[in-house]
Amino acid sequence: MLRCTAFLVALAWLAGLGIAEEKKVPLQTDLPREVLAGTPPDVLARLYPNLEPPSDKAPELLVPEGTTNVARGKKVTSSESDPIIGKLEFVTDGNKEGTEEAYVELSPGVQWVQIDLEQPMRIYGVYVWHFFREARSYEDVIVQVADDEQFTQNVQTVYNNDTDASAKLGVGKDRPYIETYQGKLIDARGVTGRYVRLYSRRNTANSLNHYVEVEVFAKPAE
């Protein structure tokens, strides 16, 4: 009886600190249609054996109940203010279809897009779709979160597949992957921040950088 009472007291204390275990539910989002042309993913996987092959199952991630996509309609800025194709607002407009009216194209070299979530958020997942109408892989894909738009305060890296540090943001340990309509779901593990920045350098089809959509699943930080 004493042990049970002590456990309940400890649980109440943890809840008071805001670190009690939250109820987890599967992350929910809508996937775009599969529209594939050009090199098939299995051919690309043979050409680049270091790539993580696409799965036949949709990505899964458990997140705290009440977690939503807080990036929808939020302001997007970039290392390139005048994209080659498309508009920066395409990144958070909810259109994931990957048509020419739905993606933004940036110049060669290390480029980034950045989303202002407007307030500090506890981020559990970042879901990104690059161009997926033909199988390809993007190089130096790095996702960071920070408290300020200059990315000088509380900068945290939640994904990095830059294995040779060519983007000069550290050596990444994540495996490059093949783009598909299923996108890439990144576990952000509850990091806090207001701004999300996504980098890339080129892709296996050409030297350009593309974004179709980015979703950020989070809850307001307390």
Summary of the structure (lengths in Angstrom):
residues: 222
radius of gyration: 18.9
end to end distance: 34.4
largest distance: 68.7
contacts: 698
relative contact order: 0.24
helix: 12%
strand: 35%
